[in-house]
Amino acid sequence: MTVQHRSRGAVMALAPLRVSLAGGGTDLPSYHLGRGGRVLSLAIDRYVCVNTFERSFDGSITTRFDTVGVAHEREAVDHPIMQVALSRLGRKAALQVASHADAPSGSGLGSSGAFSVALLHALGDGATDDASLNRLAVLASDLEMVDLQRSVGRHDHYMAAFGGLRDLRIAADGTIEPVALPVSPAVRAFVRDRLLLLFVGGTRDASAALSVQDDRTRSGDRNVIGALDTIHELAHEAAQLLEAGEVDGIGMLLDRHWQHKRKLSSRVSSMAIDELYATARAAGASGGKLLGAGGGGFLLLCTQDEGGSAAVRGRMTAVGARELPFALDSEGVRSTRIAFT
């Protein structure tokens, strides 16, 4: 699968990070192939930004990520996703790329997927019709799942491409239908006023964290598959609640989800994370869960009402958790381009 090149120029592309509400883990092929899967997720107004400048004085490829790298051939680029993206696109030289992000990589918000989507969007034709976004999400996820053989799914890439509140319905053959759920005033207020993102420390490689779940699923581990079956059903329940505007049930659903997610791998939680979650519940959170593969990063909490947010926020801040305020992103990936000859 390829991406059509746009004319040379300078591009800034933004792709949103995401918060998964239910179903995470069912997007791995080890589970959904032959069964199907489902993930309910929302894109947030926190982003990965990729800037591309499609010229360089000496024809080199320069990257400015956490560190600066200069390579005179594609194979020497010291960033796995960047290297396979350039290979897929047939790009060999004369390119400068920099990235910026609203949250640390490996913190559970889908940053590597957002990076892949933003990079390919910046280097591609910039189309944002549904068919183009679907191709973009598949190609971005193929960089990790096929080229780099990482134990991840396509959830992050679809959310970064499409944005909004999405019910990702995964067929037994792996194809995904990213159904947009209506965002009522009640749902928008719920996201704004009653969902909190707290950074509890630590980052991890999602593929490494998910590899245990992946291996146990492939081996037919009944405990893991049973937990994923329940998580799959919880995504269905969460979609029904949000479509009906019954947001008061989301907190308890998140708690149920977390209890089953903890069964997937010993890497999902830790004593320190369990203690932080207990502290949040004691302060008035109705439920929550660690985002992404687990092991650290961001804890999503839901409060019983708008007034309860201050108490939970204050208690979590007191124990050292740092909040990342957010709202819903409705656009998905987008870019601004200045063309030159």
C-alpha positions as CSV (number, residue, x, y, z in Angstrom):
1,M,0.0,0.0,0.0
2,T,1.4,3.4,-0.9
3,V,0.7,7.1,-0.2
4,Q,0.5,9.5,-3.1
5,H,3.2,12.2,-2.8
6,R,2.2,15.9,-2.7
7,S,4.4,18.4,-4.4
8,R,7.6,19.3,-2.4
9,G,7.2,21.8,0.4
10,A,7.2,22.5,4.1
11,V,4.4,20.8,6.0
12,M,3.1,20.9,9.6
13,A,0.9,17.9,10.4
14,L,-1.0,17.3,13.6
15,A,-2.5,14.0,14.7
16,P,-4.5,13.7,18.0
17,L,-3.7,11.5,20.9
18,R,-6.5,9.3,22.2
19,V,-8.2,8.0,25.4
20,S,-9.6,4.5,25.2
21,L,-12.7,4.0,27.2
22,A,-13.3,0.2,26.6
23,G,-12.1,-2.7,24.5
24,G,-8.4,-2.0,24.5
25,G,-6.5,-5.2,23.8
26,T,-9.1,-6.7,21.5
27,D,-7.5,-4.9,18.6
28,L,-4.5,-7.3,18.7
29,P,-4.7,-9.8,15.8
30,S,-4.0,-12.6,18.3
31,Y,-7.5,-12.0,19.7
32,H,-9.7,-10.5,17.0
33,L,-8.7,-12.8,14.1
34,G,-11.6,-15.3,14.0
35,R,-13.4,-13.6,16.8
36,G,-13.7,-9.9,16.0
37,G,-13.0,-7.1,18.4
38,R,-14.3,-3.7,19.5
39,V,-12.7,-0.6,20.9
40,L,-14.5,2.5,22.1
41,S,-12.2,5.5,22.1
42,L,-12.1,9.3,21.9
43,A,-9.5,11.5,20.3
44,I,-8.3,14.4,22.5
45,D,-7.1,17.9,21.8
46,R,-3.5,16.9,22.7
47,Y,-1.3,16.2,19.7
48,V,1.8,14.8,18.0
49,C,3.1,17.4,15.5
50,V,5.4,16.5,12.7
51,N,7.1,19.1,10.6
52,T,8.7,18.2,7.3
53,F,11.0,20.3,5.1
54,E,11.5,18.5,1.8
55,R,15.0,19.8,1.0
56,S,18.4,19.7,2.6
57,F,21.7,21.4,1.6
58,D,23.7,18.2,1.3
59,G,21.0,15.8,0.4
60,S,21.0,14.2,3.8
61,I,18.0,13.1,6.0
62,T,18.0,15.1,9.2
63,T,15.7,14.1,12.1
64,R,15.0,16.2,15.2
65,F,13.2,14.1,17.7
66,D,14.4,13.6,21.3
67,T,17.8,13.8,19.7
68,V,19.2,15.1,16.5
69,G,20.3,12.7,13.8
70,V,21.9,13.1,10.4
71,A,22.0,10.2,7.9
72,H,23.2,10.1,4.3
73,E,21.2,7.1,3.4
74,R,17.8,5.9,4.4
75,E,19.0,2.7,6.1
76,A,21.1,4.8,8.5
77,V,18.2,6.7,9.9
78,D,18.2,6.1,13.7
79,H,14.4,5.9,14.2
80,P,12.6,2.6,13.3
81,I,9.2,4.1,12.3
82,M,10.8,6.9,10.3
83,Q,13.1,4.4,8.5
84,V,10.3,2.0,7.4
85,A,8.1,4.9,6.5
86,L,10.7,6.3,4.1
87,S,11.2,2.8,2.7
88,R,7.5,2.4,2.1
89,L,7.4,5.9,0.4
90,G,10.5,5.3,-1.7
91,R,12.2,8.4,-0.1
92,K,16.0,8.2,0.0
93,A,17.4,11.7,0.7
94,A,16.9,15.4,1.0
95,L,14.5,15.6,3.9
96,Q,14.4,17.3,7.3
97,V,11.8,16.1,9.9
98,A,11.1,17.3,13.4
99,S,8.4,16.2,15.9
100,H,6.8,17.6,19.0
101,A,4.2,16.1,21.4
102,D,1.9,17.0,24.2
103,A,2.7,13.9,26.2
104,P,5.7,11.6,26.7
105,S,6.0,8.6,24.3
106,G,5.1,5.3,25.9
107,S,2.6,6.9,28.3
108,G,-0.6,5.2,27.0
109,L,-2.1,7.8,24.8
110,G,-1.2,6.3,21.4
111,S,1.7,8.6,20.6
112,S,3.6,6.3,18.3
113,G,0.5,5.7,16.3
114,A,-0.2,9.4,16.1
115,F,3.5,10.0,15.1
116,S,3.2,7.5,12.2
117,V,-0.1,9.0,11.0
118,A,1.2,12.6,11.2
119,L,4.5,11.7,9.4
120,L,2.7,9.8,6.5
121,H,0.1,12.6,6.2
122,A,2.9,15.2,6.0
123,L,4.7,13.3,3.3
124,G,1.6,12.2,1.5
125,D,-1.1,14.1,-0.4
126,G,-2.9,15.4,2.7
127,A,-6.3,14.0,1.7
128,T,-8.9,13.7,4.5
129,D,-11.8,11.9,2.9
130,D,-12.8,8.7,4.6
131,A,-11.3,6.4,2.1
132,S,-7.9,8.2,2.2
133,L,-8.0,8.3,6.0
134,N,-8.7,4.5,6.1
135,R,-5.7,3.9,3.8
136,L,-3.6,6.2,6.0
137,A,-4.5,4.3,9.2
138,V,-3.8,0.9,7.6
139,L,-0.4,2.0,6.2
140,A,0.6,3.7,9.5
141,S,-0.3,0.6,11.5
142,D,1.5,-1.6,9.0
143,L,4.7,0.2,9.7
144,E,4.6,-1.1,13.3
145,M,2.7,-4.4,12.9
146,V,4.2,-5.7,9.6
147,D,7.5,-4.0,9.0
148,L,8.6,-3.8,12.6
149,Q,6.7,-6.9,13.9
150,R,5.5,-5.1,17.0
151,S,2.7,-6.6,19.2
152,V,0.3,-3.7,18.7
153,G,-3.1,-3.2,17.1
154,R,-4.6,-0.6,14.7
155,H,-6.6,1.3,17.4
156,D,-4.2,4.2,17.9
157,H,-3.7,4.8,14.1
158,Y,-7.4,4.8,13.3
159,M,-8.1,7.3,16.2
160,A,-5.2,9.6,15.1
161,A,-6.5,9.5,11.5
162,F,-10.2,10.0,12.1
163,G,-10.5,11.7,15.5
164,G,-13.8,12.1,17.3
165,L,-15.6,9.6,19.5
166,R,-15.3,6.3,17.7
167,D,-16.7,2.8,18.0
168,L,-14.0,0.8,16.2
169,R,-15.7,-2.4,15.1
170,I,-13.2,-5.0,14.1
171,A,-14.3,-7.9,11.9
172,A,-13.0,-11.4,12.3
173,D,-10.8,-10.8,9.3
174,G,-9.2,-7.8,10.9
175,T,-10.9,-5.0,8.8
176,I,-12.1,-2.0,10.9
177,E,-15.2,0.1,10.6
178,P,-14.5,3.4,12.5
179,V,-18.1,4.3,13.4
180,A,-18.6,7.9,14.6
181,L,-20.8,8.1,17.7
182,P,-22.9,11.2,18.1
183,V,-21.5,13.7,20.7
184,S,-24.5,15.0,22.6
185,P,-24.2,18.1,24.9
186,A,-24.3,15.6,27.8
187,V,-21.5,13.5,26.5
188,R,-19.3,16.6,25.7
189,A,-19.9,18.0,29.2
190,F,-19.1,14.5,30.6
191,V,-15.7,14.4,28.8
192,R,-14.9,18.0,29.8
193,D,-16.0,18.0,33.4
194,R,-15.8,14.4,34.7
195,L,-12.9,12.6,33.0
196,L,-9.4,13.3,34.4
197,L,-6.0,12.3,33.0
198,L,-3.3,11.9,35.6
199,F,0.3,11.1,34.8
200,V,1.4,8.5,37.4
201,G,5.0,8.3,36.2
202,G,6.9,5.8,34.1
203,T,6.8,5.0,30.4
204,R,7.2,1.8,28.5
205,D,7.4,0.3,25.0
206,A,3.8,-0.7,24.2
207,S,4.9,-3.7,22.1
208,A,7.0,-5.1,25.0
209,A,4.2,-4.6,27.5
210,L,1.7,-6.3,25.2
211,S,3.9,-9.2,24.2
212,V,2.9,-11.2,27.3
213,Q,-0.8,-10.8,26.5
214,D,-0.1,-11.6,22.9
215,D,1.8,-14.8,23.7
216,R,-0.7,-16.0,26.2
217,T,-3.6,-15.4,23.8
218,R,-1.9,-17.3,21.0
219,S,-1.2,-20.2,23.3
220,G,-4.9,-20.4,24.2
221,D,-4.7,-19.2,27.8
222,R,-8.3,-19.3,29.0
223,N,-7.8,-16.7,31.7
224,V,-6.5,-14.1,29.2
225,I,-9.0,-15.0,26.5
226,G,-11.8,-14.9,29.1
227,A,-10.7,-11.4,30.3
228,L,-10.6,-10.2,26.7
229,D,-14.0,-11.6,25.9
230,T,-15.4,-9.5,28.9
231,I,-13.5,-6.4,27.7
232,H,-14.9,-6.9,24.3
233,E,-18.4,-7.0,25.7
234,L,-17.7,-3.9,27.9
235,A,-16.9,-1.9,24.7
236,H,-20.4,-2.8,23.5
237,E,-21.9,-1.7,26.8
238,A,-20.0,1.5,26.8
239,A,-21.1,2.4,23.3
240,Q,-24.7,1.8,24.3
241,L,-24.4,4.0,27.3
242,L,-22.8,6.9,25.4
243,E,-25.3,6.7,22.5
244,A,-28.1,6.9,25.1
245,G,-26.4,9.7,26.9
246,E,-26.3,7.6,30.1
247,V,-22.9,8.9,31.2
248,D,-23.4,8.1,34.9
249,G,-22.7,4.4,34.2
250,I,-19.3,5.0,32.6
251,G,-17.3,5.2,35.8
252,M,-18.4,1.8,37.1
253,L,-17.8,0.3,33.7
254,L,-14.3,1.7,33.7
255,D,-13.7,0.0,37.1
256,R,-14.9,-3.3,35.7
257,H,-12.7,-2.9,32.7
258,W,-9.7,-2.2,34.9
259,Q,-10.2,-5.3,37.0
260,H,-10.3,-7.5,33.9
261,K,-7.4,-5.7,32.2
262,R,-5.2,-6.5,35.2
263,K,-5.6,-10.2,34.4
264,L,-4.0,-9.8,31.0
265,S,-0.4,-9.6,32.2
266,S,1.7,-9.1,35.3
267,R,3.1,-6.0,33.5
268,V,-0.3,-4.2,33.4
269,S,-0.2,-2.8,37.0
270,S,2.0,-2.6,40.0
271,M,1.7,-2.1,43.8
272,A,2.3,1.6,43.4
273,I,-0.4,2.0,40.6
274,D,-2.9,-0.1,42.6
275,E,-2.3,2.2,45.6
276,L,-2.8,5.3,43.5
277,Y,-6.0,3.9,42.1
278,A,-7.3,3.1,45.6
279,T,-6.5,6.7,46.6
280,A,-8.5,8.0,43.7
281,R,-11.5,5.8,44.5
282,A,-11.3,6.9,48.2
283,A,-11.3,10.6,47.0
284,G,-14.6,10.0,45.1
285,A,-13.6,8.6,41.7
286,S,-16.4,6.2,40.5
287,G,-13.9,4.3,38.3
288,G,-10.9,4.5,36.1
289,K,-8.1,2.5,34.4
290,L,-4.5,2.8,33.3
291,L,-4.4,3.7,29.6
292,G,-2.5,1.8,26.9
293,A,-0.6,-1.4,27.6
294,G,-0.2,-0.6,31.3
295,G,2.9,-0.5,33.5
296,G,2.9,3.3,33.9
297,G,1.9,6.5,32.1
298,F,-1.6,8.0,32.3
299,L,-4.4,7.0,34.6
300,L,-7.9,7.8,33.4
301,L,-10.4,8.6,36.2
302,C,-14.1,9.3,36.1
303,T,-15.8,11.3,38.9
304,Q,-19.3,10.7,40.1
305,D,-20.4,14.3,39.2
306,E,-18.8,17.6,38.1
307,G,-18.4,18.7,41.7
308,G,-16.4,15.6,42.6
309,S,-13.6,16.5,40.1
310,A,-12.0,19.1,42.4
311,A,-11.7,16.6,45.3
312,V,-10.2,13.9,43.1
313,R,-7.9,16.3,41.4
314,G,-6.7,17.8,44.6
315,R,-6.0,14.4,46.2
316,M,-4.1,13.0,43.2
317,T,-2.1,16.2,42.9
318,A,-1.1,15.9,46.6
319,V,0.3,12.4,46.0
320,G,2.4,13.6,43.0
321,A,0.2,12.8,40.0
322,R,0.2,15.5,37.3
323,E,-2.9,16.3,35.4
324,L,-3.2,16.7,31.6
325,P,-6.3,18.7,30.9
326,F,-8.1,17.7,27.7
327,A,-11.3,17.9,25.6
328,L,-12.6,16.0,22.6
329,D,-10.9,16.4,19.2
330,S,-13.4,16.1,16.4
331,E,-11.1,16.6,13.3
332,G,-8.4,13.9,13.4
333,V,-5.2,14.4,11.4
334,R,-4.8,17.7,9.6
335,S,-2.0,19.6,8.0
336,T,-0.8,23.0,6.8
337,R,1.5,23.2,3.7
338,I,3.7,25.8,2.0
339,A,4.7,24.6,-1.4
340,F,7.9,25.4,-3.2
341,T,9.5,24.3,-6.5
